């Protein structure tokens, strides 16, 4: 039975992060690049696997072997509407394996077919390593966040991903509920209150209504939308201008969308100017303006 520190992992659609409870407060641990969030992205090359920012940075040159958005696949069947819709936009191949979606990539000269749980486990391993570097000790116990809308199969698949990553998943917690708990921990006023929590991520939107009283959290209602994240907002709200397709990718629209997703992720995490951002894409350029 583990007696070491337990960590909290926010396993996001676009970004993930890991936190530890230290000296009465939660510390979100920075990765080796100094960032507190890490892209939920894994890339496969002829020589190695790349994670996080390193994977995102080479996406334009290696789109079919760069896997992202895997959270939209986990715990779903191949025929699921969300999977079929995603396949129209993902540059990597998703194959039908006895009714389950498997991601097909070329790795070290071989074709590999991987479940979403396996890809997610690689992201979890990265989060685990970030926490271990900070704590200076091995970590086995973790609490992992999931969207409020996740069903039983999706939740079990997330637990399975944790097991593959060598983690003992103590509990899964709804993402907006986790935010409400963090808010409640710092409240000095112990009177009962109702809290509406919005969790707006890169790929999804979740909301919870909770009642907080004397350190007790009661979830009244939860809901979410799988396609109401920052990426979708920019796609439908931004201004798009077609340009000449890149001859090296043959006008591959999916590769262009993947590269744009990469750019949007950077905007979400690091936008210096809150009023303007310009994102170069393989197939087209998107200009974003705020009123």
SEDRENDREN-998721 format. One line per 5 residues: number of its first residue (from 0); their letters; for each residue z, y, x of N, C-alpha, C. Coordinates in nm, 3 decimals. Layout:
NUM) a) Z Y X Z Y X Z Y X  ...
//
This chain:
0) xxxxx) 0.000 -0.120 0.085 0.000 0.000 0.000 0.000 0.125 0.088  -0.093 0.216 0.060 -0.106 0.335 0.143 0.010 0.431 0.123  0.057 0.488 0.234 0.163 0.589 0.227 0.116 0.721 0.286  -0.011 0.728 0.327 -0.064 0.849 0.387 -0.100 0.953 0.283  -0.165 1.058 0.329 -0.204 1.167 0.241 -0.316 1.124 0.148
5) xxxxx) -0.310 1.175 0.026 -0.420 1.157 -0.069 -0.501 1.285 -0.072  -0.630 1.272 -0.087 -0.718 1.388 -0.089 -0.782 1.403 -0.226  -0.829 1.523 -0.255 -0.903 1.548 -0.377 -1.047 1.581 -0.341  -1.142 1.512 -0.406 -1.283 1.533 -0.376 -1.356 1.581 -0.501  -1.422 1.695 -0.488 -1.510 1.744 -0.594 -1.650 1.697 -0.560
10) xxxxx) -1.692 1.590 -0.626 -1.822 1.529 -0.600 -1.925 1.594 -0.692  -1.988 1.699 -0.643 -2.076 1.779 -0.727 -2.221 1.736 -0.726  -2.297 1.786 -0.822 -2.440 1.758 -0.828 -2.512 1.821 -0.710  -2.477 1.945 -0.678 -2.543 2.018 -0.569 -2.459 2.022 -0.442  -2.329 2.046 -0.458 -2.238 2.057 -0.345 -2.113 1.975 -0.372
15) xxxxx) -2.049 1.931 -0.264 -1.920 1.862 -0.273 -1.821 1.930 -0.180  -1.693 1.913 -0.209 -1.590 1.966 -0.120 -1.468 1.876 -0.128  -1.378 1.892 -0.032 -1.258 1.810 -0.026 -1.137 1.900 -0.003  -1.028 1.868 -0.070 -0.906 1.948 -0.057 -0.785 1.861 -0.030  -0.685 1.921 0.033 -0.557 1.854 0.058 -0.446 1.946 0.010
20) xxxxx) -0.338 1.887 -0.038 -0.222 1.965 -0.081 -0.127 1.973 0.038  -0.113 2.094 0.092 -0.038 2.111 0.216 0.054 2.232 0.204  0.184 2.210 0.230 0.284 2.317 0.227 0.281 2.396 0.096  0.275 2.321 -0.013 0.285 2.384 -0.144 0.159 2.448 -0.196  0.047 2.430 -0.128 -0.078 2.489 -0.175 -0.195 2.397 -0.141
25) xxxxx) -0.303 2.417 -0.214 -0.423 2.337 -0.191 -0.512 2.406 -0.087  -0.552 2.331 0.013 -0.642 2.382 0.116 -0.776 2.310 0.104  -0.881 2.387 0.075 -1.016 2.331 0.074 -1.065 2.329 0.218  -1.094 2.210 0.268 -1.118 2.191 0.410 -1.263 2.224 0.446  -1.280 2.300 0.553 -1.414 2.335 0.601 -1.475 2.219 0.678
30) xxxxx) -1.607 2.205 0.668 -1.676 2.101 0.743 -1.703 2.147 0.887  -1.777 2.067 0.962 -1.800 2.101 1.103 -1.890 2.222 1.123  -1.950 2.270 1.013 -2.030 2.392 1.019 -1.950 2.515 0.976  -1.823 2.491 0.942 -1.738 2.601 0.899 -1.748 2.635 0.752  -1.821 2.554 0.675 -1.839 2.579 0.532 -1.743 2.491 0.452
35) xxxxx) -1.690 2.547 0.345 -1.597 2.471 0.261 -1.669 2.382 0.160  -1.797 2.402 0.143 -1.875 2.313 0.058 -1.987 2.251 0.141  -2.022 2.127 0.105 -2.125 2.053 0.176 -2.230 2.006 0.076  -2.358 2.028 0.101 -2.461 1.982 0.007 -2.449 1.832 -0.019  -2.459 1.794 -0.146 -2.454 1.652 -0.185 -2.593 1.592 -0.164
40) xxxxx) -2.629 1.579 -0.040 -2.766 1.543 -0.003 -2.763 1.446 0.115  -2.848 1.344 0.108 -2.860 1.245 0.216 -3.009 1.228 0.248  -3.043 1.230 0.375 -3.182 1.213 0.416 -3.195 1.094 0.510  -3.309 1.027 0.503 -3.337 0.910 0.585 -3.460 0.938 0.670  -3.451 0.910 0.800 -3.563 0.933 0.891 -3.593 0.804 0.966
45) xxxxx) -3.686 0.812 1.060 -3.721 0.695 1.141 -3.610 0.657 1.238  -3.515 0.749 1.260 -3.412 0.725 1.360 -3.269 0.727 1.306  -3.245 0.802 1.197 -3.106 0.823 1.156 -3.095 0.863 1.010  -2.968 0.869 0.964 -2.936 0.928 0.835 -2.877 1.066 0.860  -2.911 1.158 0.774 -2.859 1.294 0.784 -2.784 1.327 0.656
50) xxxxx) -2.681 1.411 0.671 -2.598 1.443 0.557 -2.583 1.594 0.542  -2.556 1.636 0.420 -2.521 1.775 0.395 -2.629 1.873 0.435  -2.588 1.976 0.509 -2.680 2.081 0.550 -2.794 2.031 0.636  -2.765 1.935 0.724 -2.870 1.879 0.810 -2.978 1.811 0.727  -2.937 1.744 0.620 -3.033 1.679 0.531 -3.115 1.782 0.454
55) xxxxx) -3.048 1.885 0.404 -3.117 1.988 0.327 -3.219 2.063 0.412  -3.184 2.089 0.537 -3.270 2.171 0.623 -3.404 2.105 0.656  -3.409 1.971 0.649 -3.535 1.904 0.680 -3.609 1.856 0.554  -3.560 1.898 0.438 -3.618 1.852 0.312 -3.766 1.885 0.299  -3.806 2.004 0.342 -3.946 2.045 0.327 -4.041 1.955 0.404
60) xxxxx) -3.996 1.900 0.516 -4.080 1.815 0.599 -4.067 1.667 0.563  -3.964 1.632 0.488 -3.937 1.492 0.458 -3.889 1.476 0.314  -3.963 1.529 0.217 -3.913 1.533 0.079 -3.894 1.397 0.014  -3.981 1.300 0.045 -3.973 1.171 -0.024 -3.856 1.085 0.024  -3.795 1.124 0.135 -3.681 1.048 0.188 -3.553 1.131 0.191
65) xxxxx) -3.553 1.241 0.119 -3.435 1.326 0.108 -3.383 1.317 -0.034  -3.263 1.262 -0.049 -3.209 1.230 -0.181 -3.103 1.332 -0.221  -3.121 1.390 -0.337 -3.026 1.485 -0.394 -3.020 1.459 -0.545  -2.935 1.530 -0.616 -2.924 1.514 -0.762 -2.884 1.373 -0.802  -2.828 1.296 -0.710 -2.799 1.156 -0.740 -2.695 1.142 -0.852
70) xxxxx) -2.619 1.247 -0.874 -2.519 1.245 -0.981 -2.585 1.231 -1.119  -2.712 1.269 -1.127 -2.784 1.254 -1.253 -2.829 1.109 -1.276  -2.819 1.026 -1.173 -2.860 0.886 -1.182 -2.743 0.791 -1.199  -2.629 0.826 -1.145 -2.518 0.732 -1.135 -2.471 0.683 -1.273  -2.458 0.552 -1.285 -2.409 0.492 -1.408 -2.509 0.488 -1.522
75) xxxxx) -2.634 0.523 -1.496 -2.736 0.524 -1.601 -2.834 0.408 -1.583  -2.906 0.374 -1.690 -3.012 0.273 -1.683 -3.143 0.341 -1.646  -3.239 0.261 -1.603 -3.368 0.317 -1.563 -3.437 0.386 -1.680  -3.420 0.331 -1.800 -3.488 0.386 -1.918 -3.416 0.506 -1.977  -3.301 0.543 -1.923 -3.227 0.658 -1.974 -3.316 0.782 -1.972
80) xxxxx) -3.308 0.861 -2.077 -3.391 0.981 -2.088 -3.370 1.076 -1.970  -3.244 1.089 -1.926 -3.214 1.179 -1.815 -3.280 1.132 -1.686  -3.285 1.000 -1.666 -3.349 0.945 -1.546 -3.499 0.968 -1.551  -3.559 0.939 -1.666 -3.703 0.957 -1.680 -3.744 1.103 -1.664  -3.662 1.193 -1.716 -3.690 1.335 -1.701 -3.677 1.379 -1.555
85) xxxxx) -3.572 1.328 -1.489 -3.551 1.364 -1.349 -3.663 1.317 -1.259  -3.720 1.201 -1.290 -3.826 1.145 -1.207 -3.950 1.234 -1.204  -3.963 1.321 -1.303 -4.077 1.414 -1.305 -4.061 1.524 -1.200  -3.939 1.543 -1.153 -3.909 1.654 -1.063 -3.865 1.610 -0.923  -3.806 1.490 -0.913 -3.759 1.445 -0.782 -3.876 1.402 -0.695
90) xxxxx) -3.880 1.442 -0.569 -3.988 1.400 -0.480 -3.972 1.258 -0.429  -3.851 1.204 -0.436 -3.828 1.067 -0.391 -3.858 0.970 -0.506  -3.885 0.846 -0.470 -3.924 0.745 -0.568 -3.801 0.675 -0.625  -3.802 0.654 -0.756 -3.697 0.579 -0.824 -3.762 0.457 -0.888  -3.719 0.338 -0.847 -3.778 0.213 -0.894 -3.687 0.145 -0.996
95) xxxxx) -3.748 0.061 -1.078 -3.675 -0.014 -1.180 -3.634 -0.149 -1.121  -3.504 -0.171 -1.107 -3.451 -0.296 -1.054 -3.363 -0.362 -1.160  -3.424 -0.448 -1.240 -3.354 -0.518 -1.348 -3.283 -0.419 -1.441  -3.353 -0.313 -1.472 -3.300 -0.215 -1.565 -3.215 -0.106 -1.502  -3.190 -0.118 -1.372 -3.110 -0.018 -1.302 -3.200 0.065 -1.210
100) xxxxx) -3.177 0.195 -1.204 -3.259 0.278 -1.115 -3.216 0.262 -0.970  -3.313 0.238 -0.883 -3.285 0.232 -0.740 -3.375 0.332 -0.668  -3.316 0.402 -0.573 -3.389 0.503 -0.498 -3.456 0.437 -0.379  -3.587 0.457 -0.367 -3.664 0.393 -0.260 -3.693 0.492 -0.148  -3.651 0.458 -0.028 -3.671 0.545 0.088 -3.718 0.463 0.207
105) xxxxx) -3.777 0.532 0.304 -3.816 0.471 0.430 -3.711 0.508 0.534  -3.648 0.406 0.593 -3.539 0.430 0.688 -3.557 0.339 0.809  -3.574 0.399 0.925 -3.592 0.324 1.050 -3.706 0.222 1.039  -3.815 0.266 0.977 -3.933 0.181 0.967 -3.928 0.076 0.859  -3.824 0.076 0.777 -3.810 -0.023 0.670 -3.794 0.046 0.535
110) xxxxx) -3.843 -0.021 0.431 -3.826 0.031 0.295 -3.692 -0.016 0.240  -3.610 0.078 0.198 -3.479 0.046 0.143 -3.472 0.090 -0.003  -3.409 0.008 -0.085 -3.382 0.045 -0.224 -3.232 0.054 -0.244  -3.185 0.170 -0.283 -3.042 0.197 -0.290 -3.000 0.243 -0.428  -2.886 0.194 -0.472 -2.828 0.240 -0.598 -2.770 0.379 -0.581
115) xxxxx) -2.755 0.449 -0.692 -2.696 0.583 -0.688 -2.554 0.577 -0.631  -2.482 0.468 -0.662 -2.346 0.454 -0.610 -2.345 0.450 -0.457  -2.446 0.387 -0.400 -2.453 0.378 -0.254 -2.478 0.514 -0.191  -2.566 0.593 -0.252 -2.591 0.728 -0.201 -2.466 0.814 -0.217  -2.402 0.806 -0.334 -2.280 0.884 -0.358 -2.170 0.844 -0.260
120) xxxxx) -2.165 0.716 -0.226 -2.063 0.670 -0.131 -2.082 0.735 0.005  -2.207 0.761 0.043 -2.235 0.826 0.171 -2.183 0.969 0.171  -2.196 1.037 0.058 -2.141 1.172 0.045 -1.989 1.167 0.051  -1.931 1.067 -0.016 -1.785 1.052 -0.015 -1.733 1.021 0.125  -1.806 0.940 0.199 -1.766 0.912 0.338 -1.763 1.041 0.419
125) xxxxx) -1.862 1.126 0.397 -1.866 1.255 0.468 -1.744 1.339 0.431  -1.708 1.343 0.304 -1.589 1.418 0.260 -1.462 1.359 0.321  -1.457 1.228 0.326 -1.343 1.158 0.385 -1.328 1.194 0.532  -1.439 1.196 0.604 -1.436 1.230 0.747 -1.393 1.374 0.770  -1.437 1.465 0.683 -1.396 1.605 0.695 -1.245 1.618 0.679
130) xxxxx) -1.189 1.547 0.581 -1.045 1.551 0.558 -0.969 1.489 0.674  -1.018 1.378 0.725 -0.950 1.310 0.836 -0.948 1.396 0.962  -1.057 1.468 0.986 -1.061 1.557 1.102 -0.957 1.668 1.089  -0.936 1.714 0.968 -0.838 1.821 0.943 -0.695 1.770 0.952  -0.671 1.653 0.893 -0.536 1.597 0.887 -0.495 1.526 1.016
135) xxxxx) -0.593 1.479 1.092 -0.563 1.404 1.212 -0.512 1.264 1.185  -0.548 1.210 1.070 -0.507 1.074 1.035 -0.607 1.013 0.938  -0.602 0.880 0.927 -0.692 0.811 0.836 -0.653 0.838 0.691  -0.753 0.842 0.606 -0.731 0.866 0.463 -0.791 0.750 0.384  -0.715 0.700 0.288 -0.767 0.594 0.202 -0.756 0.628 0.054
140) xxxxx) -0.662 0.713 0.015 -0.639 0.746 -0.126 -0.708 0.876 -0.164  -0.769 0.877 -0.283 -0.840 0.998 -0.326 -0.842 1.010 -0.478  -0.843 1.133 -0.523 -0.872 1.166 -0.663 -1.009 1.232 -0.663  -1.097 1.188 -0.752 -1.235 1.237 -0.754 -1.264 1.301 -0.889  -1.330 1.416 -0.885 -1.367 1.483 -1.009 -1.496 1.424 -1.066
145) xxxxx) -1.505 1.427 -1.199 -1.627 1.386 -1.270 -1.652 1.487 -1.382  -1.776 1.500 -1.426 -1.805 1.590 -1.538 -1.734 1.544 -1.665  -1.704 1.638 -1.752 -1.635 1.606 -1.877 -1.718 1.512 -1.964  -1.851 1.518 -1.951 -1.938 1.438 -2.038 -1.959 1.297 -1.986  -1.911 1.262 -1.867 -1.934 1.128 -1.812 -1.878 1.021 -1.905
150) xxxxx) -1.959 0.916 -1.928 -1.912 0.805 -2.011 -1.843 0.700 -1.924  -1.803 0.589 -1.986 -1.726 0.486 -1.916 -1.806 0.428 -1.799  -1.935 0.401 -1.819 -2.017 0.343 -1.712 -2.033 0.439 -1.595  -2.050 0.565 -1.625 -2.066 0.664 -1.519 -1.936 0.681 -1.440  -1.824 0.675 -1.510 -1.695 0.685 -1.442 -1.669 0.563 -1.355
155) xxxxx) -1.702 0.444 -1.406 -1.682 0.323 -1.327 -1.773 0.323 -1.205  -1.895 0.372 -1.222 -1.988 0.379 -1.109 -1.935 0.473 -1.001  -1.868 0.580 -1.042 -1.809 0.673 -0.945 -1.694 0.606 -0.870  -1.614 0.528 -0.941 -1.507 0.452 -0.876 -1.567 0.352 -0.777  -1.675 0.286 -0.817 -1.743 0.191 -0.728 -1.793 0.260 -0.602
160) xxxxx) -1.845 0.382 -0.618 -1.892 0.459 -0.502 -1.776 0.486 -0.407  -1.660 0.517 -0.464 -1.541 0.539 -0.383 -1.500 0.415 -0.306  -1.508 0.300 -0.371 -1.473 0.174 -0.305 -1.569 0.145 -0.189  -1.698 0.168 -0.212 -1.796 0.147 -0.105 -1.766 0.237 0.014  -1.715 0.357 -0.016 -1.682 0.454 0.089 -1.549 0.423 0.158
165) xxxxx) -1.482 0.317 0.115 -1.354 0.282 0.175 -1.236 0.359 0.119  -1.252 0.409 -0.003 -1.145 0.487 -0.066 -1.082 0.410 -0.181  -0.952 0.428 -0.193 -0.881 0.380 -0.311 -0.874 0.496 -0.408  -0.950 0.487 -0.516 -0.958 0.597 -0.612 -0.836 0.592 -0.703  -0.743 0.682 -0.679 -0.620 0.686 -0.758 -0.648 0.723 -0.903
170) xxxxx) -0.741 0.816 -0.919 -0.772 0.864 -1.055 -0.901 0.945 -1.052  -0.970 0.941 -1.166 -1.079 1.035 -1.190 -1.027 1.145 -1.280  -1.072 1.267 -1.257 -1.026 1.379 -1.338 -1.146 1.465 -1.376  -1.150 1.508 -1.501 -1.259 1.595 -1.546 -1.259 1.725 -1.467  -1.376 1.770 -1.428 -1.387 1.887 -1.341 -1.320 2.012 -1.398
175) xxxxx) -1.345 2.051 -1.524 -1.276 2.170 -1.575 -1.126 2.149 -1.590  -1.085 2.025 -1.613 -0.941 1.997 -1.622 -0.875 2.018 -1.486  -0.944 1.977 -1.380 -0.892 1.998 -1.245 -0.874 2.147 -1.217  -0.970 2.227 -1.261 -0.960 2.372 -1.242 -0.840 2.428 -1.318  -0.817 2.378 -1.438 -0.705 2.425 -1.519 -0.572 2.387 -1.456
180) xxxxx) -0.566 2.269 -1.398 -0.442 2.226 -1.332 -0.414 2.315 -1.212  -0.518 2.347 -1.135 -0.499 2.437 -1.021 -0.448 2.572 -1.067  -0.499 2.619 -1.180 -0.452 2.746 -1.237 -0.306 2.734 -1.279  -0.272 2.622 -1.342 -0.136 2.603 -1.393 -0.033 2.590 -1.284  -0.073 2.535 -1.168 0.022 2.518 -1.058 0.074 2.651 -1.007
185) xxxxx) -0.004 2.757 -1.020 0.034 2.887 -0.966 0.092 2.980 -1.073  0.102 2.930 -1.194 0.158 3.013 -1.301 0.310 3.019 -1.290  0.361 3.136 -1.291 0.507 3.153 -1.290 0.562 3.160 -1.431  0.480 3.209 -1.521 0.519 3.215 -1.662 0.503 3.076 -1.722  0.612 3.015 -1.763 0.609 2.877 -1.812 0.591 2.867 -1.962
190) xxxxx) 0.568 2.981 -2.029 0.546 2.976 -2.172 0.414 2.905 -2.203  0.408 2.847 -2.322 0.287 2.775 -2.361 0.169 2.871 -2.372  0.054 2.826 -2.324 -0.068 2.905 -2.341 -0.187 2.811 -2.352  -0.290 2.858 -2.416 -0.416 2.784 -2.426 -0.516 2.844 -2.328  -0.584 2.758 -2.255 -0.676 2.803 -2.150 -0.815 2.746 -2.176
195) xxxxx) -0.914 2.833 -2.169 -1.054 2.793 -2.178 -1.114 2.797 -2.038  -1.158 2.683 -1.988 -1.207 2.672 -1.851 -1.357 2.645 -1.851  -1.432 2.731 -1.781 -1.575 2.712 -1.761 -1.598 2.663 -1.618  -1.667 2.552 -1.605 -1.703 2.498 -1.473 -1.855 2.499 -1.464  -1.908 2.598 -1.395 -2.053 2.616 -1.386 -2.100 2.580 -1.247
200) xxxxx) -2.164 2.465 -1.235 -2.207 2.418 -1.104 -2.355 2.439 -1.081  -2.404 2.380 -0.973 -2.544 2.393 -0.940 -2.635 2.319 -1.036  -2.585 2.209 -1.094 -2.670 2.130 -1.182 -2.617 2.109 -1.322  -2.488 2.136 -1.343 -2.429 2.109 -1.473 -2.334 2.221 -1.515  -2.299 2.218 -1.642 -2.204 2.314 -1.698 -2.103 2.237 -1.781
205) xxxxx) -1.974 2.258 -1.755 -1.867 2.189 -1.829 -1.766 2.290 -1.880  -1.702 2.256 -1.989 -1.600 2.344 -2.045 -1.487 2.258 -2.103  -1.365 2.306 -2.088 -1.248 2.239 -2.144 -1.154 2.341 -2.206  -1.086 2.300 -2.311 -0.978 2.379 -2.369 -0.849 2.300 -2.348  -0.752 2.361 -2.283 -0.626 2.294 -2.253 -0.508 2.377 -2.302
210) xxxxx) -0.402 2.306 -2.330 -0.274 2.369 -2.362 -0.179 2.341 -2.246  -0.121 2.448 -2.190 -0.031 2.435 -2.076 0.108 2.482 -2.116  0.208 2.398 -2.091 0.347 2.435 -2.122 0.441 2.355 -2.033  0.527 2.427 -1.958 0.628 2.363 -1.874 0.568 2.258 -1.779  0.457 2.290 -1.720 0.395 2.200 -1.624 0.320 2.084 -1.684
215) xxxxx) 0.310 2.080 -1.816 0.238 1.973 -1.885 0.102 2.025 -1.932  -0.002 1.948 -1.908 -0.137 1.987 -1.944 -0.190 1.893 -2.052  -0.226 1.948 -2.164 -0.281 1.868 -2.273 -0.424 1.913 -2.300  -0.517 1.819 -2.284 -0.658 1.851 -2.306 -0.687 1.846 -2.455  -0.733 1.959 -2.508 -0.763 1.968 -2.651 -0.908 1.929 -2.681
220) xxxxx) -0.999 1.972 -2.595 -1.141 1.943 -2.617 -1.219 1.958 -2.487  -1.323 1.878 -2.473 -1.412 1.888 -2.356 -1.556 1.878 -2.402  -1.645 1.941 -2.328 -1.788 1.930 -2.356 -1.865 1.968 -2.230  -1.994 1.941 -2.231 -2.074 1.974 -2.114 -2.222 1.963 -2.141  -2.300 2.017 -2.049 -2.445 2.012 -2.057 -2.498 1.973 -1.919
225) xxxxx) -2.576 1.866 -1.914 -2.624 1.814 -1.786 -2.734 1.899 -1.724  -2.791 1.989 -1.800 -2.901 2.071 -1.748 -2.880 2.219 -1.777  -2.762 2.266 -1.744 -2.732 2.408 -1.762 -2.659 2.459 -1.639  -2.713 2.423 -1.522 -2.654 2.469 -1.397 -2.726 2.591 -1.344  -2.686 2.633 -1.224 -2.748 2.750 -1.161 -2.897 2.727 -1.139
230) xxxxx) -2.934 2.605 -1.101 -3.076 2.574 -1.077 -3.160 2.600 -1.201  -3.114 2.549 -1.317 -3.190 2.568 -1.440 -3.197 2.714 -1.480  -3.087 2.788 -1.458 -3.087 2.928 -1.494 -3.194 3.004 -1.416  -3.204 2.976 -1.286 -3.302 3.045 -1.204 -3.445 3.000 -1.237  -3.462 2.873 -1.270 -3.595 2.824 -1.303 -3.649 2.894 -1.427
235) xxxxx) -3.564 2.907 -1.529 -3.610 2.964 -1.655 -3.592 3.115 -1.660  -3.507 3.170 -1.574 -3.482 3.313 -1.577 -3.550 3.390 -1.467  -3.599 3.317 -1.364 -3.659 3.385 -1.250 -3.806 3.415 -1.271  -3.863 3.487 -1.180 -4.005 3.523 -1.182 -4.078 3.435 -1.083  -4.181 3.366 -1.127 -4.254 3.272 -1.042 -4.396 3.320 -1.019
240) xxxxx) -4.442 3.312 -0.892 -4.577 3.353 -0.857 -4.646 3.240 -0.780  -4.755 3.181 -0.835 -4.825 3.075 -0.763 -4.889 3.127 -0.635  -4.893 3.043 -0.533 -4.962 3.074 -0.409 -5.045 2.953 -0.369  -5.119 2.964 -0.259 -5.202 2.853 -0.215 -5.116 2.733 -0.175  -5.143 2.613 -0.229 -5.064 2.495 -0.192 -5.069 2.467 -0.043
245) xxxxx) -4.961 2.413 0.010 -4.955 2.375 0.150 -5.042 2.251 0.171  -5.141 2.255 0.258 -5.230 2.139 0.276 -5.158 2.016 0.328  -5.044 2.035 0.397 -4.973 1.920 0.453 -4.902 1.840 0.346  -4.873 1.903 0.233 -4.807 1.828 0.125 -4.902 1.808 0.008  -5.026 1.853 0.023 -5.126 1.827 -0.080 -5.092 1.890 -0.213
250) xxxxx) -5.023 2.003 -0.214 -4.989 2.066 -0.341 -4.888 1.985 -0.419  -4.807 1.906 -0.352 -4.708 1.819 -0.415 -4.604 1.906 -0.487  -4.617 1.916 -0.617 -4.529 2.005 -0.693 -4.383 1.962 -0.682  -4.360 1.830 -0.682 -4.223 1.781 -0.672 -4.160 1.822 -0.540  -4.238 1.818 -0.433 -4.185 1.861 -0.303 -4.153 2.009 -0.307
255) xxxxx) -4.238 2.086 -0.374 -4.212 2.229 -0.386 -4.085 2.256 -0.464  -4.065 2.182 -0.574 -3.944 2.200 -0.653 -3.821 2.159 -0.574  -3.835 2.055 -0.494 -3.723 2.012 -0.411 -3.686 2.120 -0.311  -3.790 2.179 -0.249 -3.765 2.285 -0.152 -3.703 2.406 -0.220  -3.749 2.436 -0.342 -3.692 2.548 -0.416 -3.547 2.519 -0.452
260) xxxxx) -3.519 2.392 -0.489 -3.382 2.355 -0.519 -3.293 2.378 -0.398  -3.345 2.345 -0.280 -3.274 2.371 -0.155 -3.243 2.519 -0.142  -3.344 2.602 -0.164 -3.324 2.747 -0.153 -3.225 2.799 -0.254  -3.232 2.747 -0.377 -3.139 2.791 -0.480 -2.996 2.750 -0.447  -2.982 2.634 -0.385 -2.849 2.590 -0.344 -2.791 2.686 -0.242
265) xxxxx) -2.876 2.731 -0.150 -2.830 2.828 -0.051 -2.788 2.957 -0.118  -2.868 3.000 -0.216 -2.834 3.122 -0.290 -2.699 3.107 -0.358  -2.677 2.994 -0.422 -2.552 2.970 -0.493 -2.434 2.978 -0.399  -2.450 2.925 -0.279 -2.338 2.916 -0.187 -2.318 3.041 -0.102  -2.428 3.107 -0.066 -2.417 3.207 0.040 -2.486 3.340 0.011
270) xxxxx) -2.515 3.370 -0.114 -2.588 3.494 -0.142 -2.509 3.615 -0.094  -2.564 3.686 0.003 -2.498 3.804 0.057 -2.519 3.925 -0.032  -2.641 3.940 -0.084 -2.672 4.051 -0.172 -2.671 4.001 -0.315  -2.575 4.042 -0.396 -2.564 3.989 -0.532 -2.676 4.034 -0.624  -2.762 4.126 -0.579 -2.864 4.181 -0.666 -3.004 4.125 -0.643
275) xxxxx) -3.024 4.064 -0.526 -3.161 4.020 -0.497 -3.161 3.903 -0.401  -3.250 3.808 -0.425 -3.273 3.698 -0.332 -3.417 3.653 -0.344  -3.479 3.619 -0.234 -3.617 3.571 -0.234 -3.621 3.435 -0.165  -3.678 3.337 -0.233 -3.675 3.200 -0.184 -3.816 3.151 -0.158  -3.854 3.122 -0.033 -3.987 3.068 -0.005 -3.994 2.921 -0.044
280) xxxxx) -4.105 2.881 -0.107 -4.123 2.743 -0.150 -4.256 2.690 -0.098  -4.271 2.558 -0.099 -4.393 2.498 -0.050 -4.511 2.532 -0.142  -4.490 2.523 -0.272 -4.599 2.539 -0.367 -4.606 2.681 -0.422  -4.493 2.747 -0.432 -4.492 2.881 -0.486 -4.369 2.953 -0.437  -4.361 3.082 -0.464 -4.245 3.162 -0.426 -4.178 3.214 -0.551
285) xxxxx) -4.047 3.206 -0.554 -3.972 3.255 -0.667 -3.893 3.377 -0.625  -3.908 3.485 -0.698 -3.830 3.606 -0.673 -3.725 3.619 -0.782  -3.602 3.645 -0.741 -3.491 3.655 -0.835 -3.434 3.795 -0.833  -3.420 3.854 -0.949 -3.364 3.987 -0.959 -3.256 3.989 -1.065  -3.149 4.065 -1.040 -3.048 4.089 -1.141 -3.068 4.228 -1.198
290) x) -3.049 4.242 -1.329 -3.059 4.374 -1.390 -2.946 4.463 -1.343
//
